[in-house]
């Protein structure tokens, strides 16, 4: 049985108003594009909404702009880590200018040690009406 979960209005607005860096990252993570791992975006965990979450590996990916900082996010990060999550933070500029490096670090966090991004990754499945 599939369990559905309502998205909060705040999370919905965060999805709608995503930054360029968040949009670029979601393009890389959605539909199991990163080594087959499923990510959720703008996912609620406790009182927090995280940018991206791989539930299976308890990995949270945060894409931060100028409004974020280590001191400001310390309590949030500490609480999430206390729940068993690993929190990986990237600056917007890192995502936009060094996506390959960002994805390589995420693959390491996910425990995929020997996968190079130049290796062919599986293509997404054909959309309805395409293919055979």
PLY file of the C-alpha trace (Angstrom):
ply
format ascii 1.0
element vertex 132
property float x
property float y
property float z
element edge 131
property int vertex1
property int vertex2
end_header
0.00 0.00 0.00
1.38 3.38 -0.97
1.39 6.06 1.69
0.98 9.61 0.46
2.05 12.60 2.46
0.65 16.08 2.13
3.15 18.76 1.23
2.96 21.83 3.42
2.02 25.15 1.80
5.46 26.52 2.76
7.26 23.58 1.09
5.07 24.01 -1.98
6.09 27.67 -2.26
9.77 26.70 -1.85
9.39 24.27 -4.76
7.68 26.87 -6.90
10.24 29.58 -6.10
13.37 27.42 -6.34
16.69 29.14 -6.98
18.64 28.46 -10.17
21.04 26.30 -8.15
18.19 24.27 -6.60
16.64 23.77 -10.04
19.97 22.63 -11.49
20.51 20.22 -8.59
16.98 18.81 -8.85
17.60 18.11 -12.54
20.54 15.92 -11.49
18.77 14.15 -8.60
15.20 13.63 -9.81
13.94 10.36 -11.25
16.79 8.35 -9.67
19.33 9.96 -12.02
22.16 9.87 -9.48
23.24 6.21 -9.35
19.64 5.07 -8.90
19.03 6.81 -5.56
15.63 8.35 -4.89
15.63 11.93 -3.66
12.75 14.06 -2.41
12.81 17.82 -2.68
11.60 20.36 -0.13
10.96 17.49 2.27
9.66 18.07 5.79
11.64 16.45 8.61
10.42 17.44 12.04
10.04 21.22 12.11
12.39 21.71 9.15
12.07 21.66 5.38
15.22 20.36 3.72
16.13 21.08 0.10
16.75 17.44 -0.90
16.66 14.17 1.00
17.69 10.63 0.11
15.54 8.77 2.58
17.22 5.37 2.07
20.69 6.68 2.97
19.51 9.43 5.34
21.40 12.04 3.35
20.23 15.64 3.28
21.52 18.03 0.61
21.19 21.74 1.31
21.88 24.39 -1.33
22.68 27.65 0.42
22.75 31.25 -0.67
23.94 34.33 1.17
21.16 34.15 3.79
22.69 30.96 5.23
25.74 30.53 7.37
27.27 27.95 9.69
26.20 29.81 12.82
22.66 30.41 11.63
22.09 26.79 10.56
24.02 25.10 13.41
20.97 24.24 15.52
19.07 22.91 12.55
22.02 20.81 11.40
22.62 19.49 14.94
18.96 18.43 15.26
18.92 16.71 11.84
22.16 14.89 12.61
20.65 13.85 15.94
17.90 12.14 13.94
20.53 10.08 12.11
20.88 12.20 8.96
24.07 13.34 7.29
23.76 16.97 6.16
25.80 18.05 3.14
25.78 21.77 2.33
26.82 23.45 -0.90
26.86 27.11 -1.87
24.74 28.14 -4.87
27.90 29.08 -6.75
29.43 25.61 -6.23
26.37 23.94 -7.72
26.23 26.31 -10.69
29.96 26.26 -11.52
31.16 22.84 -10.33
28.26 20.40 -10.60
30.57 17.47 -11.35
32.48 18.06 -8.12
29.26 18.39 -6.12
27.87 15.15 -7.55
31.15 13.33 -6.91
30.95 14.29 -3.21
27.32 13.15 -3.07
28.24 9.79 -4.60
30.89 9.38 -1.90
28.31 10.26 0.78
25.95 7.68 -0.71
28.65 5.02 -0.50
29.24 4.73 -4.24
33.01 4.91 -4.13
34.28 3.90 -7.56
31.75 5.57 -9.86
33.18 8.31 -12.03
30.74 10.80 -13.47
32.18 10.15 -16.90
30.91 6.55 -16.61
27.63 6.10 -18.45
24.68 6.33 -16.09
21.38 4.72 -16.98
19.12 6.88 -19.07
15.66 7.70 -17.75
12.90 5.37 -18.86
11.04 6.38 -22.02
8.01 8.58 -21.47
4.54 7.30 -22.30
4.18 6.83 -26.03
7.93 6.66 -26.67
10.02 3.63 -27.44
8.75 0.18 -28.20
0 1
1 2
2 3
3 4
4 5
5 6
6 7
7 8
8 9
9 10
10 11
11 12
12 13
13 14
14 15
15 16
16 17
17 18
18 19
19 20
20 21
21 22
22 23
23 24
24 25
25 26
26 27
27 28
28 29
29 30
30 31
31 32
32 33
33 34
34 35
35 36
36 37
37 38
38 39
39 40
40 41
41 42
42 43
43 44
44 45
45 46
46 47
47 48
48 49
49 50
50 51
51 52
52 53
53 54
54 55
55 56
56 57
57 58
58 59
59 60
60 61
61 62
62 63
63 64
64 65
65 66
66 67
67 68
68 69
69 70
70 71
71 72
72 73
73 74
74 75
75 76
76 77
77 78
78 79
79 80
80 81
81 82
82 83
83 84
84 85
85 86
86 87
87 88
88 89
89 90
90 91
91 92
92 93
93 94
94 95
95 96
96 97
97 98
98 99
99 100
100 101
101 102
102 103
103 104
104 105
105 106
106 107
107 108
108 109
109 110
110 111
111 112
112 113
113 114
114 115
115 116
116 117
117 118
118 119
119 120
120 121
121 122
122 123
123 124
124 125
125 126
126 127
127 128
128 129
129 130
130 131
